[in-house]
């Protein structure tokens, strides 16, 4: 376990995973990615966790992707294929978290950080935040098609082309205008705002939220419409049955 990635589970039911490498703009090593996966698994095993927040420490960067030093040892294109497969395992794990997820962004969300933020259900950011993947100007690498599909679903083709072909960044308010971020606030109120959003999410049905999240994942990433298993799980749940009884007895608010 890397000490640069930590987990705090609050009594409220909010789990907070923090990337703590601010001197390198929270760039990720492979050990840090593995720690991230381990901590997500811990959250999944804890029935008290109802929402997961991802945050970068330091106030300047959410996450700047993989530490560029890692790429020095690449020998050929197959190393790139293996690397993107590893990154996909991380992003896919984030996307498959059953409870709602929020990326709490203070500063830059770049490259792999943009991919991780996009895999979350909501993004809540400070007004100085920026979003992009300027790889056409820096490493001359690419994002996987799955990550491009996620980004396309979140912001649309024109914005993706600006980000990837022109190496442009979205400002916080541009990201808000196109629906990519849920809200923008000052740096001082970011944490409180994110936790308020988490409280709203946790007050709603986890059964519905889990099914909708998985349906969207299948549609966007895998172009699948099969949903019989999801529908069966929802309509067969105690939560659904109890809600019907409560609603029909007049004890539930619309």
N, C-alpha and C positions, 0 to 999 in steps of 0.2 A: 504493500500500500504506500502510495506517495503521500507525504504530509502536505503536499501542495494542493490537494483536493480534499475538502472536509465536508462533513455532514452534521447538521444540527436538526433535530426533530423537536419542534415546539409543542407545548401542551395543547395548543389550538388545533393540532392535526396537520400543520404546515411543516413540510420538510424543506430544508434549505441547503442546497449543495453549492459550495463556494470554491471558485478557482483562485488560488492565492499565489500568483507569481507576477506581481505588478511591475517588478523591475524589467521583465521581458514582455510587458503588455499582455500577461496571462497566456503566453504561447504554450502550447501543449506538447509534452513529450509522450512517447508511447506508454510509459509507466503511469503518467497522469491520466491518459485515456483509460487504461485498465482499471485504475482506481475509481474513475467515474463510473465505469460499468459495475464495479463491486458495490458502490454506494447506491446506485439505482436498484440493484438486486436487494439490498438491505431495505430500501423503501418498499419494494414490492412485497416483502415478507411481513411487513408491519401493517396490520389491519387498521391501526390508528392513523396512518398517513392518508390524508384526503386530498392533498395538493402538494406539488413539488415546485419549488422555485430554484432557478439556476442564476447564479450571480458571479461576477468577476470582482475581485478585490482591487482597491487602489484608486477608484474614481476616474480612471482614464481609459479603461478598456474592459469590455465584457469578456472577450476572448479573441485572440488574433490568429487562431488556427494553429497549425502544427509548427513547432520550432523549425526554422529553415535549416538549421544545422543538420537535421535528420536526413535531408536530401543529398548531402554531400557524398554519401556512400552508394547512391543509385548507380547501377552499371548499365541498365538498358530499360526499354519500355515495359518489360515484364515486372520490374520492380514497381513501376507506377501502377500497374494493374493490381498487384498485391496490396499496395498502399491504399488505393481507393476502395478495395474490398474491405480492408480493415476499418477505414473511416465510415463506410456504409454500415458496418456492424454497430459502430457507436451511435451513429445518427438514427438508425433503425430502432435501436434499443430505446433511445430517448422518445422517439415517435410512438412506440408501443406501450409506453407507460399508461396504465389503465386509468389513473386519476388525472385530473387537469394539471397542466404544466404551464409555468410562466417564466419567460426569460426576463430578468430584471437587468436592464442595460444602462450602464453609465459610462458613456464614451464610445469607443470604436467596437463595432461588431463586424469583423473582417474575415473573409475566407471561410475557414472551418467554423469560426465563431458565428458567421452569418448562417451557415448551414445548421448549426446547433440551435440557434435562435429560431430559425424557420421551422424546425422540427417540433418546437414547443407550440402549445395551443394559443398562447397569447404572448405579446411582447409589450412590456411596460418600460418606458425609457425616460431619461433626463433630457432636458432641452438641448444639451450640447452633443448628443449622440449622433453617430454617423454609421451608415450601413453600406457595405460594398464588398467586392471581391476583385481588386484591381490586378488580377493575374496577367492580363494582357500587357501590363506595364511593368510587372515585377518578375515573376518566376517563369512566365510563358508555359504554365501548366493549364489544367482545366478542372472543372468540376464534373463529377459523374452525372450521367443523364438523370439518375434518380434525384440527385440534389437540385439539378436544374428544373426538374418537374415540380419539386416542392416549392422552389422559388417562383416559378411561373404561376403556380396555383395561388401563391400569396400576393404577388404584385402585378402579374400580367407580362406578356411578351415584350412590350415596348420598354418597360422598366428593366427587365432582365437584360435586354440588349444594351441598354445604357450602362448597366453595371458591369457586364462581362466584356462587351465589345469595345466600349469607350472608356472603361475603367473609371466610371463616374460613381460618386457616392450619393446616397439618399440622405438628406438631412432628417432630423427628428420630425419636423413638421411636414416634410414631403412624405415621409413614411406614414404619418398619421393620416394625411389627406388620401392616400391610396389604400388605406385600411390595413397596412402591414403591422402597425403598432396599435395597441388598444388605447393608450393615452400617453401624453407627454406631460411631465411635471418638472419642477426644479430639482436640483441634485439633493437638496436638503429634505425634500418630501418624498423621494423615490421609494425608500423602504416602506414607509407607512402606506403609501398608495398601493404598492404591490401586495402588501398583506391585506389591505381592504378588498382588493380584487380577489385574493385567495378566499377570504371569508365569504364573499358573494358566491363563489363557485362551490364552496363546501356546503352551502345551505341548500343546494339543489340536488337532484337525484343522481347518485353515482352510477346507477344502472343505466339511465339514459345517456349520461356523459360517456361512459365506457363504450357503449354501442355506437354512438355517433362518431367518436374518435376513430374506432376501428373501421367503420364504413368509409370515412373520408380517406383514411390511409390506403385502403384497398383501391378506391376510385382514383386517387391522385397518383400513387406510386406504382400500382400493379394493374391499373385499368380493369379492375374486377368489379362486378355488380352482384356476385353471390352474397347472400345475406341470411339464408335460412337459419344458420346457427346463431346468428346475432338476435334475430327476431324471436327464436325459440327461447333463448336465454332470458331476454327481457320479459316476454309475456309469461314465462314460467317462474319468474322471480317472486319472492315474498314481498318485495318492495312494491311491485306492480299490484299484486292482490290487495295488499294493505291500503294502497292509495285509492283503489277503486272503492273499497268499503268506506274509507274516510270521505271520499268525494260524494258518494251517493247518499251518505248519511247526513251530509250538509256540514261536516266538520272541517272540510278543506276549503281554503280560499282559492279562487281562480287566479 
